């Protein structure tokens, strides 16, 4: 694995493609579960870009930012999924558009 | 040479499975595709010289976070009716506009990253270096992450409790509109 000759371009290209796919999913889906999954894809692509940049310079900093992103994703998913459970209990629906009433 | 082939295969698998995950109607199917995508990204991490991060990606992302999704989807019990409703939401009129906007954004990103040069990896950055750096200059970041996880724990505990389960708001709305 010493000196893997992949251009940094290509891995940044993959990271940005994954980010764009995740953002497209975020915009076109109405189910809250799918919206959370798209957020996971976007966070993961950002983490890929960080780790690739860290590997490019031979420094561990990118991997540390990866761990921070990992803990952010875990906290976000825990709160988000418990909100999903509350929404399902109250509205009997996972449609994002059922949450347009800002009282109670 | 083998590593380069492996890299492009893993990248293709990651992209294809992510696209499939975003377009499925069934939540469990989408989740399985997402797990495949995360495993492919873990292979990429291993190949660019970050084996510790590859292990974390599999253990925490594909292992813990995705299992949380599986549990919640099983608790919600969506069924075939949910799938049919998802399909009606996936009309071309819904996704053409956002797709055009994201293609424009991707073209801009492509222009920006085309200036990056050089090989991606100059060697393996192992767990020892990461640990020395994590508990050396970045120890404050560890504390911030621990507080963030504590906040997530308290928040999800509060939101998941049963006593919040009063009358559904939709019924409440009907009552108020009737008055």
Interface residues (C-beta under 8 A of the other chain):
Chain A: X1 X2 X3 X4 X5 X6 X7 X8 X9 X10 X11 X12 X13 X14 X16 X17 X18 X19 X20 X21 X22 X23 X24 X25 X27 X28 X29 X30 X31 X33 X34 X36 X37 X38 X40 X41 X44 X48 X51 X52 X54 X55 X56 X57 X58 X59 X60 X61 X62 X63 X64 X66 X67 X68 X70 X71 X72 X73 X74 X75 X76 X77 X78 X79 X81 X82 X83 X84 X85 X86 X88 X89 X90 X91 X92 X94 X98 X101 X104
Chain B: X3 X4 X7 X11 X14 X15 X18 X19 X21 X22 X27 X30 X31 X34 X37 X38 X41 X44 X45 X47 X48 X49 X50 X52 X53 X56 X60 X61 X64 X65 X68 X69 X72 X73 X75 X76 X78 X82 X86 X89 X90 X94 X95 X98 X99 X101 X102 X103 X105 X106 X109 X110 X113 X114 X116 X117 X118 X119 X120 X121 X122 X123 X124 X125 X129 X130 X132 X133 X134 X138 X141 X144 X145 X148 X149 X151 X152 X153 X155 X156 X159 X160 X164 X165 X168 X169 X170 X172 X173
